[in-house]
């Protein structure tokens, strides 16, 4: 039996449509869901964005009330509705697809409709009774999608980046802890996959920690640019339909609501069309992804084996590795982080092209910038936490394998070169290669160094420069 669903009728430029009576979204959101069945992912999947939209609408309502443009009763209802949304309510009512045409208009209208209908309820009115409080005339008063949407995206990005920075710090600390643990574990360093000179495993892991520390600094610098907003610019940056003082009032209220040191762009026409801050942010995310992926490549290579590979370290086993090969365990955590890095690099290309494709006074492609930027930030965050918790903290060293590699490596002769001379070192290297014997063994046999002196020279803190990892 089919159950009838109650509807209300709403009107827009194109005519009348029935909207489910219980829905907080309205006719504009309905048309958007029909027009953009692109990803199947609605903007409700981006809580930072929904909370940022509500913050912008609350700030606008407060500014409009302050300037005498919005009745206090309406302003109070809008503010109350926005606060509920910021507290996590009604997020399921944000139904439009994250990728959409129209420069984000559908997202802005979805927000306007949800806020308006909840505010109407708070006023004791029915949903859709827009004669009492209107999505455009009241909730969107003094605004345009073209200043609301990029401002909300920037606020959302700042909060998402803060979470990424914390996750990177967790991973950095995990690498730093391993650097300290392995500070006296001698091994061979390699360049171009060939034996180079001895180092400690602690120094190797310290480098990964330092790379993350550097990238955290670069990310913190990039996010500073995201604090510049164009709220008050309205359609193209001229501030049309926004009264004098609105931009500053709205910025002040938004800063107070979010706790962020937001600033209004010096030139709103430029700020409304320019996506350079997003491009720079994406470039830093790509840098993080590239270096994180390189570190994961190293972990996979160092743990390769266990019998036919380098087998220098052991990654913690987290799942069976094969449906056909019994006993096989794969480096699945570094592998998944590699794939996140590939995604971030691809997203950077998307963001670059979207920013470049803007025309004249507006960039219509900010929805794909939001989608790509959000995916990069959130996936990098979870990748860092996963790598730290399910891989790095459980890594152990195969110390005997590492030590044997040092003793058998021709690269060891480089470290002894200052003490036995270049000619003797060359002869030792040639003989070691020809016979397969160890460098240290040959040095002792030929009496080039006394055993006690050789043992001192082969101590980790001597041969590797320092057994103490660099502080991070």
Beta strands, then each sheet from edge to edge (+ up, - down):
strand 1: 7-12
strand 2: 15-20
strand 3: 186-191
strand 4: 194-200
strand 5: 228-229
strand 6: 263-264
strand 7: 313-314
strand 8: 396-397
sheet 1: 1+ 2-
sheet 2: 3+ 4-
sheet 3: 5+ 6+
sheet 4: 7+ 8-
end
